[in-house]
């Protein structure tokens, strides 16, 4: 059974033992969450611009995590650059647009959908993001009168609609039936496990196990987008390096030849570990 790694940057270093934090954040601003972390411990000083992060919302539960991991967790997959020094942590938004597209993704019962892919298009691709535990998403973009949002998640029908900037409200996804060579593919929605550097997706025990090739599978992974030329991109990060069992993929045909039934899991690594 194989493991696929999509690497943008993966640096491993030793971390000093630090204070452990536990807290429940329910739809608070990222600025507010960082202020709580700053006040809850004495190991680090958190440095950020309050107004720059105020529109990004946080819904997550910290359970005995280090200060560094707490910051990573509340920032999630938002476009944030994190710098860790011996006594300081710097949080900076990497997409400094004055306007944003804000919304929420839920299922047919109104339950939030986490890790849905949200992509914005105008004449071409503009920007993208991923929904959080409450189904919320915030995507910085330049002001436009008209663009299209595309929302997708494994096991659900993709939604496309015309929007403008600002709060676009709630988007509801309905269940999808997958057919491979005329046969209905059944199974559980994949388990997504956040890690300090990104996320791990369980393929072996999910609907993605029988979806087809590695190419088909990767196009359905949160944060991953496939363009018309078949190239993969990680939302807001760029073209990734792809590894299979720690061996870098240099020929795209390898992904077409590798069957999804032979893949155990996929790791999407988007942030440096420190």
Sine and cosine of phi, psi and omega as CSV:
sin_phi,cos_phi,sin_psi,cos_psi,sin_omega,cos_omega
0.00,0.00,0.71,-0.71,-0.13,-0.99
-0.97,-0.25,0.38,-0.92,0.11,-0.99
-0.86,-0.51,0.68,-0.74,0.02,-1.00
-0.94,-0.34,0.73,-0.69,0.04,-1.00
-0.88,-0.47,0.75,-0.66,0.08,-1.00
-0.93,-0.37,0.97,-0.25,-0.16,-0.99
-0.96,-0.29,0.77,-0.64,0.22,-0.98
-0.96,-0.27,-0.64,0.77,0.04,-1.00
-0.29,-0.96,0.78,-0.63,0.00,-1.00
-0.61,-0.79,0.99,-0.17,0.01,-1.00
-0.91,-0.41,0.76,-0.64,-0.04,-1.00
-0.93,-0.36,0.77,-0.64,0.02,-1.00
-0.62,-0.79,0.33,-0.94,0.02,-1.00
-0.97,0.22,0.68,-0.73,0.02,-1.00
-0.94,-0.35,0.67,-0.74,0.06,-1.00
-0.95,0.31,0.54,-0.84,0.02,-1.00
-0.90,0.43,0.76,-0.65,-0.11,-0.99
-0.75,-0.66,0.13,-0.99,0.02,-1.00
-0.89,0.46,0.62,-0.78,0.00,-1.00
-0.99,-0.13,0.67,-0.74,-0.07,-1.00
-0.87,-0.49,0.58,-0.82,0.10,-0.99
-0.69,-0.73,0.74,-0.68,0.01,-1.00
-0.17,-0.99,0.44,-0.90,0.03,-1.00
-0.92,-0.39,0.88,-0.48,0.05,-1.00
-0.96,-0.26,0.79,-0.61,0.00,-1.00
-0.83,-0.55,0.98,-0.18,0.10,-1.00
0.81,0.59,0.75,0.66,0.08,-1.00
-0.96,-0.26,0.29,-0.96,0.03,-1.00
-0.95,0.31,0.44,-0.90,0.04,-1.00
-0.87,0.50,-0.62,0.79,0.04,-1.00
-0.85,0.52,-0.71,0.70,-0.01,-1.00
-0.90,0.44,-0.65,0.76,0.02,-1.00
-0.90,0.44,-0.66,0.75,0.00,-1.00
-0.93,0.38,-0.58,0.81,0.06,-1.00
-0.89,0.45,-0.66,0.76,0.03,-1.00
-0.88,0.48,-0.73,0.69,0.00,-1.00
-0.88,0.48,-0.66,0.75,0.00,-1.00
-0.87,0.49,-0.66,0.75,-0.04,-1.00
-0.99,0.16,-0.35,0.94,-0.12,-0.99
-0.99,0.12,-0.09,1.00,-0.06,-1.00
-0.50,-0.86,0.21,-0.98,-0.06,-1.00
-0.86,-0.51,0.07,1.00,-0.07,-1.00
-0.98,0.21,-0.54,0.84,-0.10,-0.99
-0.71,-0.70,0.44,-0.90,0.20,-0.98
-0.97,-0.26,0.83,-0.56,0.01,-1.00
-1.00,-0.01,0.76,-0.65,-0.06,-1.00
-0.85,-0.52,0.84,-0.54,0.01,-1.00
-0.28,-0.96,0.26,-0.96,0.06,-1.00
-1.00,-0.08,0.89,-0.45,-0.14,-0.99
-0.82,0.58,-0.80,0.59,-0.09,-1.00
-0.90,0.44,-0.46,0.89,-0.03,-1.00
-0.92,0.40,-0.46,0.89,-0.10,-1.00
-0.93,-0.37,0.00,1.00,-0.16,-0.99
-0.91,0.42,-0.52,0.86,-0.04,-1.00
-0.98,0.20,-0.29,0.96,-0.01,-1.00
-0.99,0.12,0.83,-0.56,-0.06,-1.00
-0.99,-0.16,0.45,-0.89,-0.06,-1.00
-0.78,-0.63,0.80,-0.60,0.19,-0.98
-0.72,-0.69,0.96,-0.28,-0.03,-1.00
-0.28,-0.96,0.28,-0.96,0.01,-1.00
-0.86,-0.50,0.85,-0.53,0.09,-1.00
-1.00,0.00,0.76,-0.66,-0.01,-1.00
-0.75,-0.67,0.99,-0.10,0.03,-1.00
0.79,0.62,0.81,0.58,0.02,-1.00
-0.94,-0.35,0.39,-0.92,0.04,-1.00
-0.94,0.35,0.25,-0.97,0.00,-1.00
-0.87,0.49,-0.70,0.72,-0.01,-1.00
-0.88,0.47,-0.70,0.72,0.01,-1.00
-0.93,0.37,-0.52,0.85,0.06,-1.00
-0.89,0.45,-0.68,0.73,0.03,-1.00
-0.90,0.43,-0.70,0.71,0.03,-1.00
-0.86,0.51,-0.67,0.75,-0.09,-1.00
-0.93,0.37,-0.70,0.72,-0.03,-1.00
-0.95,0.32,-0.49,0.87,0.06,-1.00
-0.97,0.26,-0.47,0.88,0.08,-1.00
0.80,0.60,-0.75,-0.66,-0.02,-1.00
-0.97,-0.22,0.31,0.95,0.11,-0.99
-0.93,0.38,0.40,-0.92,-0.05,-1.00
-0.97,0.24,0.96,0.29,-0.04,-1.00
-0.89,-0.45,0.65,-0.76,0.13,-0.99
-0.97,-0.23,0.84,-0.54,-0.03,-1.00
-0.95,-0.32,0.75,-0.66,0.06,-1.00
-0.84,-0.54,0.81,-0.59,-0.04,-1.00
-0.93,-0.36,0.88,-0.47,0.14,-0.99
-0.96,-0.30,-0.03,-1.00,-0.07,-1.00
-0.90,0.44,-0.55,0.84,-0.01,-1.00
-0.75,-0.66,0.03,1.00,-0.03,-1.00
-0.76,-0.65,0.56,-0.83,0.15,-0.99
-0.82,-0.57,0.80,-0.61,-0.01,-1.00
-0.94,-0.35,0.77,-0.64,0.01,-1.00
-0.87,-0.49,0.86,-0.52,-0.04,-1.00
-0.73,-0.69,0.74,-0.67,0.09,-1.00
-0.96,0.28,0.78,-0.63,-0.08,-1.00
-1.00,0.03,-0.15,0.99,-0.01,-1.00
-0.84,-0.53,1.00,-0.03,-0.17,-0.99
-1.00,-0.04,0.89,0.45,0.06,-1.00
-1.00,-0.09,0.57,-0.82,0.00,-1.00
-0.96,0.29,-0.42,0.91,-0.04,-1.00
-0.90,-0.43,0.40,-0.91,-0.04,-1.00
-0.60,-0.80,0.39,-0.92,0.19,-0.98
-0.98,-0.22,0.84,-0.55,-0.10,-1.00
-0.84,-0.55,0.68,-0.73,0.01,-1.00
-0.21,-0.98,-0.19,-0.98,-0.03,-1.00
-0.58,-0.82,0.59,-0.81,0.00,-1.00
-0.90,-0.44,0.79,-0.61,0.02,-1.00
-0.72,-0.70,0.23,-0.97,0.08,-1.00
-1.00,-0.04,-0.10,-0.99,-0.09,-1.00
-0.91,0.42,-0.31,0.95,0.03,-1.00
-0.99,-0.11,0.04,1.00,0.00,-1.00
1.00,0.06,0.12,0.99,0.02,-1.00
-0.99,0.17,0.64,-0.77,-0.01,-1.00
-0.90,0.44,0.59,-0.81,0.08,-1.00
-0.95,-0.32,0.89,-0.46,0.03,-1.00
-1.00,-0.04,0.55,-0.84,0.05,-1.00
0.95,0.31,0.35,0.94,0.15,-0.99
-0.94,0.33,0.62,-0.79,0.07,-1.00
-0.99,0.10,0.78,-0.63,0.06,-1.00
-0.85,-0.53,0.85,-0.53,-0.02,-1.00
-0.82,-0.58,0.63,-0.78,0.02,-1.00
-0.94,-0.35,0.69,-0.73,-0.01,-1.00
-0.75,-0.66,0.62,-0.78,0.17,-0.99
-0.85,-0.53,-0.93,-0.36,0.16,-0.99
-0.94,0.33,-0.40,0.92,0.06,-1.00
-0.42,-0.91,-0.28,-0.96,0.01,-1.00
-0.92,0.39,0.73,-0.68,-0.01,-1.00
-0.97,-0.23,-0.86,0.51,-0.05,-1.00
-0.21,-0.98,0.14,-0.99,0.00,-1.00
-0.40,-0.92,0.10,-0.99,0.01,-1.00
-0.26,-0.97,-0.14,-0.99,-0.04,-1.00
-0.71,-0.70,0.63,-0.77,0.02,-1.00
-0.96,0.29,0.50,-0.87,-0.02,-1.00
-1.00,-0.07,-0.21,-0.98,-0.08,-1.00
-0.88,0.48,-0.44,0.90,0.02,-1.00
-1.00,-0.06,0.09,1.00,-0.04,-1.00
0.99,0.14,0.01,1.00,-0.06,-1.00
-0.99,0.17,0.52,-0.86,0.12,-0.99
-0.62,-0.79,0.51,-0.86,0.05,-1.00
-0.68,-0.74,0.87,-0.49,-0.06,-1.00
-0.82,-0.57,0.93,-0.36,0.06,-1.00
-0.90,0.43,0.64,-0.77,0.05,-1.00
-0.31,-0.95,0.36,-0.93,0.07,-1.00
-0.95,0.32,0.57,-0.82,-0.05,-1.00
-0.86,0.51,0.75,-0.66,0.05,-1.00
-0.64,-0.77,0.58,-0.81,0.05,-1.00
-0.95,0.32,-0.54,0.84,-0.07,-1.00
-0.54,-0.84,0.73,-0.68,0.14,-0.99
-0.43,-0.90,0.06,-1.00,0.00,-1.00
-0.89,-0.45,0.67,-0.74,0.12,-0.99
-0.95,-0.31,0.69,-0.73,0.04,-1.00
-0.87,-0.50,0.84,-0.54,-0.04,-1.00
-0.87,-0.49,0.82,-0.58,-0.04,-1.00
-0.67,-0.74,0.50,-0.87,0.05,-1.00
-0.37,-0.93,0.65,-0.76,-0.04,-1.00
-0.84,0.55,0.77,-0.64,0.03,-1.00
1.00,-0.03,0.00,1.00,-0.03,-1.00
-0.75,-0.66,0.46,-0.89,0.04,-1.00
-0.94,0.33,0.69,-0.72,0.03,-1.00
-0.94,0.34,0.67,-0.74,0.02,-1.00
-0.93,-0.36,0.73,-0.69,0.10,-0.99
-0.80,-0.60,0.71,-0.70,0.05,-1.00
-0.45,-0.89,0.43,-0.91,0.05,-1.00
-0.99,0.12,0.69,-0.72,-0.07,-1.00
-0.61,-0.79,0.12,-0.99,0.22,-0.97
-0.87,-0.49,-0.11,-0.99,0.02,-1.00
-0.98,0.22,0.21,-0.98,-0.01,-1.00
0.98,-0.19,-0.32,-0.95,-0.02,-1.00
-0.99,0.11,0.89,-0.46,-0.05,-1.00
-0.99,-0.15,0.07,1.00,0.08,-1.00
0.99,0.14,-0.43,-0.90,-0.10,-1.00
-0.99,-0.14,0.70,-0.71,0.07,-1.00
-0.93,-0.37,0.82,-0.57,-0.03,-1.00
-0.98,-0.21,0.79,-0.62,0.04,-1.00
-0.98,-0.22,0.66,-0.75,0.01,-1.00
-0.95,-0.31,0.47,-0.88,-0.05,-1.00
-0.85,0.53,0.53,-0.85,-0.01,-1.00
-0.85,-0.52,0.59,-0.81,0.11,-0.99
-0.97,-0.24,0.82,-0.57,0.00,-1.00
-1.00,-0.09,0.70,-0.72,0.04,-1.00
-0.87,-0.50,0.78,-0.63,0.08,-1.00
-0.83,-0.55,0.91,-0.41,-0.04,-1.00
0.81,0.59,0.66,0.75,0.07,-1.00
0.99,0.15,0.01,1.00,-0.02,-1.00
-0.94,-0.34,0.75,-0.66,0.01,-1.00
-0.94,0.34,0.77,-0.64,0.02,-1.00
-1.00,-0.08,0.85,-0.52,0.00,-1.00
-0.89,-0.46,0.44,-0.90,0.03,-1.00
0.34,-0.94,0.02,-1.00,-0.03,-1.00
-0.99,0.13,0.44,-0.90,0.14,-0.99
-0.89,0.45,0.67,-0.75,-0.03,-1.00
-0.85,0.53,0.51,-0.86,0.11,-0.99
-1.00,0.03,0.82,-0.57,0.00,-1.00
-0.96,-0.29,0.87,-0.50,-0.03,-1.00
-0.92,-0.40,0.95,-0.32,0.04,-1.00
-0.89,0.45,0.63,-0.77,0.09,-1.00
-0.82,-0.57,0.13,-0.99,-0.04,-1.00
-0.90,0.43,-0.38,0.93,-0.01,-1.00
-0.95,-0.30,-0.10,1.00,-0.04,-1.00
0.27,-0.96,-0.89,-0.46,0.03,-1.00
-0.44,-0.90,0.40,-0.92,0.13,-0.99
-0.90,-0.43,0.73,-0.68,0.00,-1.00
-0.92,-0.40,0.84,-0.54,0.03,-1.00
-0.98,0.22,0.90,-0.43,-0.01,-1.00
-1.00,-0.10,-0.64,0.77,-0.15,-0.99
-0.84,0.54,-0.57,0.82,-0.09,-1.00
-0.94,-0.34,0.48,0.88,-0.06,-1.00
-0.71,-0.70,0.06,-1.00,0.01,-1.00
-0.87,0.49,-0.43,0.90,-0.02,-1.00
-0.94,0.33,-0.26,0.97,-0.01,-1.00
-0.85,0.53,-0.59,0.81,-0.09,-1.00
-0.93,-0.37,0.35,0.94,-0.15,-0.99
-0.97,0.24,-0.33,0.95,0.02,-1.00
0.66,-0.75,-0.92,-0.40,-0.01,-1.00
-0.97,-0.23,0.13,-0.99,0.09,-1.00
-0.87,0.49,-0.55,0.83,0.04,-1.00
-0.88,0.48,-0.74,0.67,0.02,-1.00
-0.88,0.48,-0.65,0.76,-0.07,-1.00
-0.92,0.39,-0.74,0.67,-0.07,-1.00
-0.89,0.46,-0.52,0.85,0.00,-1.00
-0.92,0.40,-0.23,0.97,-0.03,-1.00
-0.96,-0.29,0.10,1.00,-0.03,-1.00
-1.00,0.09,0.69,-0.72,0.06,-1.00
-0.81,0.58,0.61,-0.79,0.00,-1.00
0.98,0.18,-0.16,0.99,-0.10,-1.00
-0.96,-0.30,0.70,-0.71,0.00,-1.00
-0.75,-0.67,0.63,-0.77,0.04,-1.00
-0.92,-0.39,0.81,-0.58,-0.03,-1.00
-1.00,0.08,-0.02,-1.00,-0.07,-1.00
-0.91,0.43,-0.37,0.93,0.02,-1.00
-1.00,0.02,0.01,1.00,0.01,-1.00
1.00,0.03,0.01,1.00,0.01,-1.00
-0.99,0.17,0.57,-0.82,0.01,-1.00
-0.99,-0.12,0.56,-0.83,0.11,-0.99
-0.70,-0.71,0.55,-0.83,0.13,-0.99
-0.99,-0.11,0.80,-0.60,-0.11,-0.99
-0.78,0.63,0.79,-0.61,0.05,-1.00
0.91,0.41,0.15,0.99,-0.02,-1.00
-0.86,-0.51,-0.55,0.84,-0.01,-1.00
0.94,-0.33,-0.22,-0.98,-0.06,-1.00
-0.96,0.30,0.78,-0.62,-0.05,-1.00
-1.00,0.01,0.26,-0.97,0.27,-0.96
-1.00,-0.07,0.69,-0.73,-0.06,-1.00
-0.90,-0.44,0.76,-0.65,0.00,-1.00
-0.85,-0.52,0.64,-0.77,0.14,-0.99
-0.89,-0.46,0.89,-0.46,-0.08,-1.00
0.77,0.64,0.74,0.67,0.06,-1.00
0.94,0.35,0.12,0.99,0.06,-1.00
-0.96,-0.28,0.82,-0.58,-0.06,-1.00
-0.92,0.40,0.72,-0.70,0.05,-1.00
-0.99,0.14,0.88,-0.47,0.00,-1.00
-0.95,-0.30,-0.34,0.94,0.01,-1.00
-0.91,-0.42,0.91,-0.41,0.00,-1.00
-0.83,0.56,-0.39,0.92,0.00,-1.00
-0.91,0.42,-0.37,0.93,0.05,-1.00
-0.86,0.51,-0.60,0.80,-0.03,-1.00
-0.95,0.30,-0.50,0.87,0.03,-1.00
-0.97,0.25,-0.47,0.89,-0.04,-1.00
-1.00,0.05,-0.43,0.90,-0.02,-1.00
-0.98,0.19,0.80,-0.60,-0.03,-1.00
-1.00,0.08,0.58,-0.81,0.00,-1.00
-0.89,0.45,-0.45,0.89,0.01,-1.00
-0.92,0.39,-0.30,0.95,-0.01,-1.00
-0.99,-0.13,0.14,0.99,-0.04,-1.00
-0.95,-0.32,0.79,-0.61,-0.01,-1.00
-1.00,0.10,-0.73,0.68,-0.07,-1.00
-0.35,-0.94,0.26,-0.97,0.07,-1.00
-0.80,-0.60,0.76,-0.65,0.09,-1.00
-0.96,-0.29,0.82,-0.58,0.11,-0.99
-0.96,-0.28,0.94,-0.34,-0.07,-1.00
-0.95,-0.31,0.91,-0.40,-0.11,-0.99
-0.90,-0.44,-0.17,0.98,-0.08,-1.00
-0.72,-0.69,0.52,-0.85,0.06,-1.00
-0.93,0.37,0.60,-0.80,0.09,-1.00
-1.00,-0.07,0.72,-0.70,-0.01,-1.00
-0.63,-0.78,0.00,0.00,0.00,0.00
